[in-house]
Amino acid sequence: MTVTPHGDEARPGDGLVRAGGIVFIVGAVATLVTMAPLFLHTDPFPSYAWAVCMLMGVGFAVSAAGVLRSAAAQRRAARASQS
């Protein structure tokens, strides 16, 4: 017997994946904006702008944590249905 949540139900980890995606997109946009002066031969942005680019990695890590949390919840539900 397979336990399948309804399409409109939030599953464990969904919020983390969604938040991680948003943080990743912010970091990706910051990376594009920060790299633009290098190609346009203008003055580079200060170092804090480069630090914002690290949000790409943070967003990826948050999303990965959400995927792992979702997988763990599915594993627990599968074990509970077998018992």
C-alpha positions in Angstrom: 0.0 0.0 0.0 1.5 3.3 -1.1 0.8 6.4 0.9 0.5 9.3 -1.5 -0.3 12.8 -0.2 -2.9 14.9 -1.9 -1.6 17.5 -4.4 -2.5 20.5 -2.2 -1.0 19.1 1.0 2.3 20.4 2.1 4.8 17.6 2.8 7.8 17.8 5.2 10.7 19.6 3.6 8.6 21.5 1.0 9.1 24.8 2.7 12.9 24.3 2.9 13.0 23.4 -0.8 11.0 26.5 -1.7 13.0 28.8 0.6 16.3 27.4 -0.7 15.2 28.0 -4.3 14.4 31.6 -3.6 17.7 32.1 -1.8 19.5 30.4 -4.7 17.9 32.7 -7.2 18.8 35.8 -5.2 22.4 34.5 -5.1 22.4 33.8 -8.9 21.1 37.3 -9.7 23.7 38.8 -7.4 26.4 36.8 -9.2 25.2 38.0 -12.6 25.1 41.6 -11.3 28.5 41.3 -9.7 30.2 39.8 -12.7 28.7 42.4 -15.1 31.3 45.1 -14.4 34.1 42.7 -15.3 32.7 42.3 -18.8 31.6 46.0 -19.2 35.0 47.3 -18.1 33.6 49.4 -15.3 34.5 49.7 -11.6 33.9 46.5 -9.7 31.4 46.2 -6.9 32.7 46.2 -3.2 33.5 43.0 -1.5 30.1 42.8 0.3 28.5 42.4 -3.1 30.7 39.3 -3.7 29.6 37.9 -0.3 25.9 38.1 -1.5 26.9 35.7 -4.3 27.5 33.0 -1.7 23.8 32.8 -1.2 23.7 30.5 -4.2 25.5 27.9 -2.1 23.4 28.6 0.9 20.2 28.2 -1.1 21.5 24.9 -2.6 22.3 23.6 0.9 18.9 24.6 2.3 17.1 22.9 -0.6 19.2 19.8 -0.2 18.2 19.7 3.5 14.6 19.9 2.5 14.9 17.1 0.0 16.6 14.9 2.7 13.9 15.8 5.2 11.2 14.8 2.6 13.0 11.5 1.9 13.2 10.7 5.6 9.5 11.4 6.0 8.7 9.1 3.1 10.9 6.4 4.5 9.2 6.7 7.9 5.7 6.5 6.2 6.7 3.5 4.2 8.0 1.7 7.3 4.8 2.5 9.2 2.6 1.2 6.4 4.5 -2.1 6.3 4.0 -2.7 10.0 
